[in-house]
Amino acid sequence: MGKIKNESIITLYSKKEKCCGCTACYAICPQKAISMVRDEEGFEYPQINGNKCICCKLCIKVCPIKQIK
């Protein structure tokens, strides 16, 4: 499963407030394309490595914030 040329890298959140830092996306990524990066306040947020991401969207499917309707 490779990345489609026209498909852009997945955006997990637009603002830090849209991420709870649960690491579910990090844990499920089959390519280990997500790392948890500490911000200036010491909280960790996921960051996607575009070179490793295959756009499988498992990170989106497992995200508890994105599942709230």
N, CA, C and O atoms as a CHARMM CRD file, in Angstrom:
* protein
*
  276
    1    1 MET  N      0.84600  -1.18100   0.00000 PROA 1      0.00000
    2    1 MET  CA     0.00000   0.00000   0.00000 PROA 1      0.00000
    3    1 MET  C      0.88500   1.23500   0.00000 PROA 1      0.00000
    4    1 MET  O      1.55900   1.49600   0.99600 PROA 1      0.00000
    5    2 GLY  N      0.90500   1.98500  -1.05500 PROA 2      0.00000
    6    2 GLY  CA     1.73200   3.17600  -1.16000 PROA 2      0.00000
    7    2 GLY  C      0.88300   4.42900  -1.17100 PROA 2      0.00000
    8    2 GLY  O     -0.33500   4.37300  -1.33900 PROA 2      0.00000
    9    3 LYS  N      1.52800   5.53100  -0.99300 PROA 3      0.00000
   10    3 LYS  CA     0.83400   6.81000  -0.98900 PROA 3      0.00000
   11    3 LYS  C      0.49200   7.20400  -2.42100 PROA 3      0.00000
   12    3 LYS  O      1.32800   7.09100  -3.31800 PROA 3      0.00000
   13    4 ILE  N     -0.72600   7.66100  -2.63100 PROA 4      0.00000
   14    4 ILE  CA    -1.15500   8.14100  -3.93100 PROA 4      0.00000
   15    4 ILE  C     -0.58700   9.54300  -4.12100 PROA 4      0.00000
   16    4 ILE  O     -0.62700  10.35800  -3.19900 PROA 4      0.00000
   17    5 LYS  N     -0.06300   9.82700  -5.30000 PROA 5      0.00000
   18    5 LYS  CA     0.61700  11.10300  -5.54300 PROA 5      0.00000
   19    5 LYS  C     -0.24700  12.32100  -5.21600 PROA 5      0.00000
   20    5 LYS  O      0.26000  13.30000  -4.66900 PROA 5      0.00000
   21    6 ASN  N     -1.52400  12.28000  -5.53600 PROA 6      0.00000
   22    6 ASN  CA    -2.38800  13.43700  -5.31600 PROA 6      0.00000
   23    6 ASN  C     -2.89900  13.53100  -3.88400 PROA 6      0.00000
   24    6 ASN  O     -3.45100  14.56100  -3.49400 PROA 6      0.00000
   25    7 GLU  N     -2.72700  12.49000  -3.10600 PROA 7      0.00000
   26    7 GLU  CA    -3.24100  12.47900  -1.74300 PROA 7      0.00000
   27    7 GLU  C     -2.28800  13.22700  -0.81400 PROA 7      0.00000
   28    7 GLU  O     -1.08900  12.94900  -0.78300 PROA 7      0.00000
   29    8 SER  N     -2.82800  14.16800  -0.06800 PROA 8      0.00000
   30    8 SER  CA    -1.98800  14.95100   0.83300 PROA 8      0.00000
   31    8 SER  C     -1.83500  14.23600   2.17100 PROA 8      0.00000
   32    8 SER  O     -2.59900  13.32700   2.49500 PROA 8      0.00000
   33    9 ILE  N     -0.85600  14.65300   2.92400 PROA 9      0.00000
   34    9 ILE  CA    -0.60600  14.08000   4.23900 PROA 9      0.00000
   35    9 ILE  C     -1.79600  14.40600   5.14600 PROA 9      0.00000
   36    9 ILE  O     -2.35800  15.50000   5.08600 PROA 9      0.00000
   37   10 ILE  N     -2.15300  13.47100   5.95400 PROA 10     0.00000
   38   10 ILE  CA    -3.28500  13.59900   6.85600 PROA 10     0.00000
   39   10 ILE  C     -3.00600  14.67800   7.90000 PROA 10     0.00000
   40   10 ILE  O     -1.88400  14.80200   8.39100 PROA 10     0.00000
   41   11 THR  N     -4.02800  15.45100   8.23200 PROA 11     0.00000
   42   11 THR  CA    -3.94700  16.43400   9.30200 PROA 11     0.00000
   43   11 THR  C     -4.70900  15.87700  10.49400 PROA 11     0.00000
   44   11 THR  O     -5.92100  15.67700  10.41800 PROA 11     0.00000
   45   12 LEU  N     -4.02000  15.62900  11.57600 PROA 12     0.00000
   46   12 LEU  CA    -4.65800  15.06600  12.75900 PROA 12     0.00000
   47   12 LEU  C     -5.45600  16.10600  13.53400 PROA 12     0.00000
   48   12 LEU  O     -6.50300  15.78900  14.09900 PROA 12     0.00000
   49   13 TYR  N     -4.97500  17.33600  13.56400 PROA 13     0.00000
   50   13 TYR  CA    -5.66700  18.41300  14.27700 PROA 13     0.00000
   51   13 TYR  C     -5.20700  19.75400  13.71300 PROA 13     0.00000
   52   13 TYR  O     -4.09700  19.88600  13.19800 PROA 13     0.00000
   53   14 SER  N     -6.08900  20.74000  13.82400 PROA 14     0.00000
   54   14 SER  CA    -5.74700  22.07100  13.32900 PROA 14     0.00000
   55   14 SER  C     -5.19900  22.95900  14.44800 PROA 14     0.00000
   56   14 SER  O     -4.37000  23.83600  14.20300 PROA 14     0.00000
   57   15 LYS  N     -5.66900  22.72400  15.68300 PROA 15     0.00000
   58   15 LYS  CA    -5.19900  23.45600  16.85400 PROA 15     0.00000
   59   15 LYS  C     -4.92400  22.44700  17.95900 PROA 15     0.00000
   60   15 LYS  O     -5.53400  21.37800  17.98900 PROA 15     0.00000
   61   16 LYS  N     -4.03000  22.76900  18.85000 PROA 16     0.00000
   62   16 LYS  CA    -3.68500  21.86300  19.94900 PROA 16     0.00000
   63   16 LYS  C     -4.90800  21.47000  20.76700 PROA 16     0.00000
   64   16 LYS  O     -4.97000  20.36200  21.30100 PROA 16     0.00000
   65   17 GLU  N     -5.86800  22.36300  20.86600 PROA 17     0.00000
   66   17 GLU  CA    -7.08000  22.07900  21.63600 PROA 17     0.00000
   67   17 GLU  C     -7.89000  20.93800  21.02100 PROA 17     0.00000
   68   17 GLU  O     -8.76200  20.36800  21.67800 PROA 17     0.00000
   69   18 LYS  N     -7.60300  20.60700  19.76600 PROA 18     0.00000
   70   18 LYS  CA    -8.31600  19.53500  19.05700 PROA 18     0.00000
   71   18 LYS  C     -7.62100  18.18900  19.21300 PROA 18     0.00000
   72   18 LYS  O     -7.98000  17.22900  18.53000 PROA 18     0.00000
   73   19 CYS  N     -6.63800  18.10100  20.09600 PROA 19     0.00000
   74   19 CYS  CA    -5.90700  16.85700  20.35100 PROA 19     0.00000
   75   19 CYS  C     -5.84300  16.64000  21.85900 PROA 19     0.00000
   76   19 CYS  O     -5.47900  17.54600  22.60800 PROA 19     0.00000
   77   20 CYS  N     -6.20000  15.42800  22.30100 PROA 20     0.00000
   78   20 CYS  CA    -6.17200  15.14900  23.74500 PROA 20     0.00000
   79   20 CYS  C     -4.85600  14.50200  24.17400 PROA 20     0.00000
   80   20 CYS  O     -4.64500  14.28000  25.36600 PROA 20     0.00000
   81   21 GLY  N     -3.97000  14.19800  23.22900 PROA 21     0.00000
   82   21 GLY  CA    -2.66800  13.64400  23.55600 PROA 21     0.00000
   83   21 GLY  C     -2.71000  12.19800  24.03600 PROA 21     0.00000
   84   21 GLY  O     -1.82200  11.76400  24.76900 PROA 21     0.00000
   85   22 CYS  N     -3.72900  11.45200  23.63100 PROA 22     0.00000
   86   22 CYS  CA    -3.93000  10.08500  24.12400 PROA 22     0.00000
   87   22 CYS  C     -2.95000   9.06200  23.53100 PROA 22     0.00000
   88   22 CYS  O     -2.81000   7.97000  24.08200 PROA 22     0.00000
   89   23 THR  N     -2.29100   9.38000  22.45500 PROA 23     0.00000
   90   23 THR  CA    -1.32300   8.55400  21.72600 PROA 23     0.00000
   91   23 THR  C     -1.95100   7.37600  20.97300 PROA 23     0.00000
   92   23 THR  O     -1.22900   6.47600  20.54100 PROA 23     0.00000
   93   24 ALA  N     -3.26300   7.36100  20.80700 PROA 24     0.00000
   94   24 ALA  CA    -3.91300   6.28300  20.06100 PROA 24     0.00000
   95   24 ALA  C     -3.42500   6.25600  18.61100 PROA 24     0.00000
   96   24 ALA  O     -3.17900   5.18100  18.06400 PROA 24     0.00000
   97   25 CYS  N     -3.28600   7.40400  17.99600 PROA 25     0.00000
   98   25 CYS  CA    -2.81700   7.48200  16.60300 PROA 25     0.00000
   99   25 CYS  C     -1.38400   6.97100  16.49700 PROA 25     0.00000
  100   25 CYS  O     -1.03700   6.24000  15.56900 PROA 25     0.00000
  101   26 TYR  N     -0.57400   7.36200  17.44800 PROA 26     0.00000
  102   26 TYR  CA     0.82700   6.92300  17.49900 PROA 26     0.00000
  103   26 TYR  C      0.90200   5.39700  17.61700 PROA 26     0.00000
  104   26 TYR  O      1.69500   4.75100  16.93200 PROA 26     0.00000
  105   27 ALA  N      0.08300   4.84200  18.47600 PROA 27     0.00000
  106   27 ALA  CA     0.11700   3.40200  18.73700 PROA 27     0.00000
  107   27 ALA  C     -0.37400   2.55900  17.56400 PROA 27     0.00000
  108   27 ALA  O      0.10800   1.44400  17.36700 PROA 27     0.00000
  109   28 ILE  N     -1.32000   3.06900  16.78400 PROA 28     0.00000
  110   28 ILE  CA    -1.91600   2.26400  15.72400 PROA 28     0.00000
  111   28 ILE  C     -1.19900   2.37800  14.37600 PROA 28     0.00000
  112   28 ILE  O     -1.42200   1.54700  13.49600 PROA 28     0.00000
  113   29 CYS  N     -0.36800   3.36000  14.20000 PROA 29     0.00000
  114   29 CYS  CA     0.26500   3.59200  12.89700 PROA 29     0.00000
  115   29 CYS  C      1.14800   2.41000  12.48100 PROA 29     0.00000
  116   29 CYS  O      2.13600   2.11200  13.15200 PROA 29     0.00000
  117   30 PRO  N      0.79700   1.73300  11.37500 PROA 30     0.00000
  118   30 PRO  CA     1.56200   0.56100  10.94500 PROA 30     0.00000
  119   30 PRO  C      2.94400   0.89900  10.38200 PROA 30     0.00000
  120   30 PRO  O      3.80900   0.02800  10.29700 PROA 30     0.00000
  121   31 GLN  N      3.14900   2.14700  10.00300 PROA 31     0.00000
  122   31 GLN  CA     4.41700   2.57600   9.41600 PROA 31     0.00000
  123   31 GLN  C      5.31800   3.29100  10.42400 PROA 31     0.00000
  124   31 GLN  O      6.43700   3.68300  10.09000 PROA 31     0.00000
  125   32 LYS  N      4.83700   3.45900  11.64300 PROA 32     0.00000
  126   32 LYS  CA     5.56800   4.22700  12.66400 PROA 32     0.00000
  127   32 LYS  C      5.88300   5.63100  12.13800 PROA 32     0.00000
  128   32 LYS  O      6.96700   6.17300  12.35500 PROA 32     0.00000
  129   33 ALA  N      4.89200   6.19800  11.43600 PROA 33     0.00000
  130   33 ALA  CA     5.05200   7.52100  10.82900 PROA 33     0.00000
  131   33 ALA  C      4.69100   8.65100  11.78700 PROA 33     0.00000
  132   33 ALA  O      4.90100   9.82400  11.47700 PROA 33     0.00000
  133   34 ILE  N      4.14700   8.29900  12.95400 PROA 34     0.00000
  134   34 ILE  CA     3.72900   9.31600  13.91400 PROA 34     0.00000
  135   34 ILE  C      4.65500   9.28300  15.12800 PROA 34     0.00000
  136   34 ILE  O      4.90800   8.22800  15.71000 PROA 34     0.00000
  137   35 SER  N      5.14400  10.44500  15.48700 PROA 35     0.00000
  138   35 SER  CA     5.95000  10.55200  16.71000 PROA 35     0.00000
  139   35 SER  C      5.26600  11.57400  17.61600 PROA 35     0.00000
  140   35 SER  O      4.56600  12.47200  17.14900 PROA 35     0.00000
  141   36 MET  N      5.48000  11.41700  18.90100 PROA 36     0.00000
  142   36 MET  CA     4.91300  12.35200  19.86900 PROA 36     0.00000
  143   36 MET  C      5.99100  13.38100  20.18300 PROA 36     0.00000
  144   36 MET  O      7.08200  13.03500  20.63500 PROA 36     0.00000
  145   37 VAL  N      5.67300  14.64400  19.93800 PROA 37     0.00000
  146   37 VAL  CA     6.63400  15.73400  20.09000 PROA 37     0.00000
  147   37 VAL  C      6.17900  16.65700  21.21700 PROA 37     0.00000
  148   37 VAL  O      5.02700  17.09100  21.24900 PROA 37     0.00000
  149   38 ARG  N      7.06500  16.94300  22.11400 PROA 38     0.00000
  150   38 ARG  CA     6.77700  17.80000  23.26600 PROA 38     0.00000
  151   38 ARG  C      6.79100  19.27000  22.84700 PROA 38     0.00000
  152   38 ARG  O      7.70000  19.72000  22.14900 PROA 38     0.00000
  153   39 ASP  N      5.77900  20.00200  23.27900 PROA 39     0.00000
  154   39 ASP  CA     5.73600  21.43300  22.97500 PROA 39     0.00000
  155   39 ASP  C      6.44600  22.22500  24.07500 PROA 39     0.00000
  156   39 ASP  O      7.03500  21.64200  24.98500 PROA 39     0.00000
  157   40 GLU  N      6.38700  23.54100  23.98600 PROA 40     0.00000
  158   40 GLU  CA     7.09700  24.40800  24.92800 PROA 40     0.00000
  159   40 GLU  C      6.54600  24.31800  26.35400 PROA 40     0.00000
  160   40 GLU  O      7.22400  24.70400  27.30700 PROA 40     0.00000
  161   41 GLU  N      5.32700  23.81200  26.50000 PROA 41     0.00000
  162   41 GLU  CA     4.73200  23.66700  27.83000 PROA 41     0.00000
  163   41 GLU  C      4.89500  22.25000  28.39700 PROA 41     0.00000
  164   41 GLU  O      4.48400  21.97900  29.52600 PROA 41     0.00000
  165   42 GLY  N      5.49100  21.35800  27.61600 PROA 42     0.00000
  166   42 GLY  CA     5.73700  20.00400  28.08200 PROA 42     0.00000
  167   42 GLY  C      4.68900  18.97800  27.69200 PROA 42     0.00000
  168   42 GLY  O      4.80900  17.80900  28.05900 PROA 42     0.00000
  169   43 PHE  N      3.65800  19.38900  26.95100 PROA 43     0.00000
  170   43 PHE  CA     2.63800  18.45700  26.49200 PROA 43     0.00000
  171   43 PHE  C      3.07200  17.83200  25.17400 PROA 43     0.00000
  172   43 PHE  O      3.69900  18.49100  24.34400 PROA 43     0.00000
  173   44 GLU  N      2.74000  16.56600  24.98400 PROA 44     0.00000
  174   44 GLU  CA     3.12100  15.87500  23.75500 PROA 44     0.00000
  175   44 GLU  C      1.96700  15.81800  22.76300 PROA 44     0.00000
  176   44 GLU  O      0.82400  15.54200  23.12500 PROA 44     0.00000
  177   45 TYR  N      2.29800  16.08600  21.50300 PROA 45     0.00000
  178   45 TYR  CA     1.32600  16.07700  20.42100 PROA 45     0.00000
  179   45 TYR  C      1.88300  15.24700  19.26600 PROA 45     0.00000
  180   45 TYR  O      3.09400  15.22000  19.04400 PROA 45     0.00000
  181   46 PRO  N      0.99600  14.57000  18.53000 PROA 46     0.00000
  182   46 PRO  CA     1.45800  13.74600  17.40900 PROA 46     0.00000
  183   46 PRO  C      1.92700  14.58600  16.23100 PROA 46     0.00000
  184   46 PRO  O      1.36200  15.63600  15.92500 PROA 46     0.00000
  185   47 GLN  N      2.96800  14.09800  15.58500 PROA 47     0.00000
  186   47 GLN  CA     3.49900  14.73300  14.38500 PROA 47     0.00000
  187   47 GLN  C      3.72100  13.63800  13.35200 PROA 47     0.00000
  188   47 GLN  O      4.34700  12.62000  13.64700 PROA 47     0.00000
  189   48 ILE  N      3.21000  13.84200  12.14400 PROA 48     0.00000
  190   48 ILE  CA     3.30800  12.83400  11.09100 PROA 48     0.00000
  191   48 ILE  C      4.52500  13.08900  10.21900 PROA 48     0.00000
  192   48 ILE  O      4.76600  14.21300   9.77800 PROA 48     0.00000
  193   49 ASN  N      5.29800  12.02100   9.97500 PROA 49     0.00000
  194   49 ASN  CA     6.42200  12.07300   9.04300 PROA 49     0.00000
  195   49 ASN  C      5.85600  11.75900   7.66400 PROA 49     0.00000
  196   49 ASN  O      5.48300  10.61900   7.38700 PROA 49     0.00000
  197   50 GLY  N      5.79300  12.75400   6.81400 PROA 50     0.00000
  198   50 GLY  CA     5.22400  12.60700   5.48100 PROA 50     0.00000
  199   50 GLY  C      5.94000  11.60400   4.59400 PROA 50     0.00000
  200   50 GLY  O      5.34700  11.07500   3.65400 PROA 50     0.00000
  201   51 ASN  N      7.20200  11.33900   4.88200 PROA 51     0.00000
  202   51 ASN  CA     7.94600  10.36400   4.09200 PROA 51     0.00000
  203   51 ASN  C      7.57700   8.92900   4.44000 PROA 51     0.00000
  204   51 ASN  O      7.78200   8.02500   3.63000 PROA 51     0.00000
  205   52 LYS  N      7.03700   8.71100   5.62900 PROA 52     0.00000
  206   52 LYS  CA     6.65300   7.37000   6.06500 PROA 52     0.00000
  207   52 LYS  C      5.15400   7.09400   5.93500 PROA 52     0.00000
  208   52 LYS  O      4.74200   5.94200   5.79900 PROA 52     0.00000
  209   53 CYS  N      4.34700   8.14500   5.97800 PROA 53     0.00000
  210   53 CYS  CA     2.88100   8.00600   5.97700 PROA 53     0.00000
  211   53 CYS  C      2.38400   7.40600   4.66000 PROA 53     0.00000
  212   53 CYS  O      2.77200   7.84600   3.57700 PROA 53     0.00000
  213   54 ILE  N      1.51900   6.39500   4.77300 PROA 54     0.00000
  214   54 ILE  CA     0.93600   5.76400   3.57400 PROA 54     0.00000
  215   54 ILE  C     -0.54100   6.14100   3.41600 PROA 54     0.00000
  216   54 ILE  O     -1.24100   5.57300   2.57800 PROA 54     0.00000
  217   55 CYS  N     -1.01100   7.09400   4.22000 PROA 55     0.00000
  218   55 CYS  CA    -2.38800   7.60200   4.16300 PROA 55     0.00000
  219   55 CYS  C     -3.43500   6.50200   4.34500 PROA 55     0.00000
  220   55 CYS  O     -4.45800   6.49400   3.65900 PROA 55     0.00000
  221   56 CYS  N     -3.18000   5.58200   5.26200 PROA 56     0.00000
  222   56 CYS  CA    -4.13400   4.51000   5.54000 PROA 56     0.00000
  223   56 CYS  C     -5.30800   5.01700   6.38400 PROA 56     0.00000
  224   56 CYS  O     -6.35800   4.37700   6.43300 PROA 56     0.00000
  225   57 LYS  N     -5.13400   6.15400   7.04100 PROA 57     0.00000
  226   57 LYS  CA    -6.14200   6.83300   7.85100 PROA 57     0.00000
  227   57 LYS  C     -6.55600   6.07500   9.10200 PROA 57     0.00000
  228   57 LYS  O     -7.59800   6.37400   9.68400 PROA 57     0.00000
  229   58 LEU  N     -5.76900   5.11000   9.52100 PROA 58     0.00000
  230   58 LEU  CA    -6.06100   4.41700  10.77000 PROA 58     0.00000
  231   58 LEU  C     -5.98900   5.38900  11.94700 PROA 58     0.00000
  232   58 LEU  O     -6.73500   5.25100  12.91700 PROA 58     0.00000
  233   59 CYS  N     -5.10300   6.35900  11.86000 PROA 59     0.00000
  234   59 CYS  CA    -4.96200   7.35400  12.93000 PROA 59     0.00000
  235   59 CYS  C     -6.24300   8.16800  13.09600 PROA 59     0.00000
  236   59 CYS  O     -6.63100   8.49800  14.21700 PROA 59     0.00000
  237   60 ILE  N     -6.88700   8.48500  12.00200 PROA 60     0.00000
  238   60 ILE  CA    -8.14200   9.23700  12.04100 PROA 60     0.00000
  239   60 ILE  C     -9.25500   8.35400  12.62100 PROA 60     0.00000
  240   60 ILE  O    -10.06300   8.81100  13.43000 PROA 60     0.00000
  241   61 LYS  N     -9.28400   7.10000  12.20000 PROA 61     0.00000
  242   61 LYS  CA   -10.33200   6.18100  12.64300 PROA 61     0.00000
  243   61 LYS  C    -10.26700   5.88000  14.13400 PROA 61     0.00000
  244   61 LYS  O    -11.30000   5.64200  14.75900 PROA 61     0.00000
  245   62 VAL  N     -9.06500   5.88900  14.71700 PROA 62     0.00000
  246   62 VAL  CA    -8.90700   5.56000  16.13200 PROA 62     0.00000
  247   62 VAL  C     -8.99000   6.78600  17.04500 PROA 62     0.00000
  248   62 VAL  O     -9.08800   6.63000  18.26200 PROA 62     0.00000
  249   63 CYS  N     -8.95400   7.96100  16.50600 PROA 63     0.00000
  250   63 CYS  CA    -8.93800   9.19800  17.30000 PROA 63     0.00000
  251   63 CYS  C    -10.26400   9.40900  18.03900 PROA 63     0.00000
  252   63 CYS  O    -11.31600   9.51500  17.40900 PROA 63     0.00000
  253   64 PRO  N    -10.21100   9.47000  19.37800 PROA 64     0.00000
  254   64 PRO  CA   -11.45500   9.66700  20.13400 PROA 64     0.00000
  255   64 PRO  C    -12.09200  11.05000  19.91800 PROA 64     0.00000
  256   64 PRO  O    -13.31100  11.19600  20.00500 PROA 64     0.00000
  257   65 ILE  N    -11.27500  12.03800  19.64200 PROA 65     0.00000
  258   65 ILE  CA   -11.79900  13.39300  19.40500 PROA 65     0.00000
  259   65 ILE  C    -12.55100  13.44900  18.08300 PROA 65     0.00000
  260   65 ILE  O    -13.61300  14.06500  18.00000 PROA 65     0.00000
  261   66 LYS  N    -12.01600  12.81600  17.05700 PROA 66     0.00000
  262   66 LYS  CA   -12.65100  12.83300  15.74200 PROA 66     0.00000
  263   66 LYS  C    -13.91600  11.97600  15.71700 PROA 66     0.00000
  264   66 LYS  O    -14.73800  12.12300  14.81200 PROA 66     0.00000
  265   67 GLN  N    -14.08500  11.08700  16.69200 PROA 67     0.00000
  266   67 GLN  CA   -15.27000  10.23700  16.73500 PROA 67     0.00000
  267   67 GLN  C    -16.45100  10.90100  17.42000 PROA 67     0.00000
  268   67 GLN  O    -17.57900  10.42000  17.31000 PROA 67     0.00000
  269   68 ILE  N    -16.21200  11.99600  18.12300 PROA 68     0.00000
  270   68 ILE  CA   -17.29100  12.73000  18.79500 PROA 68     0.00000
  271   68 ILE  C    -18.12900  13.44900  17.74300 PROA 68     0.00000
  272   68 ILE  O    -17.61100  14.21000  16.92500 PROA 68     0.00000
  273   69 LYS  N    -19.40600  13.19700  17.78200 PROA 69     0.00000
  274   69 LYS  CA   -20.29600  13.83200  16.77500 PROA 69     0.00000
  275   69 LYS  C    -21.27800  14.74700  17.43000 PROA 69     0.00000
  276   69 LYS  O    -22.09700  15.36300  16.74800 PROA 69     0.00000
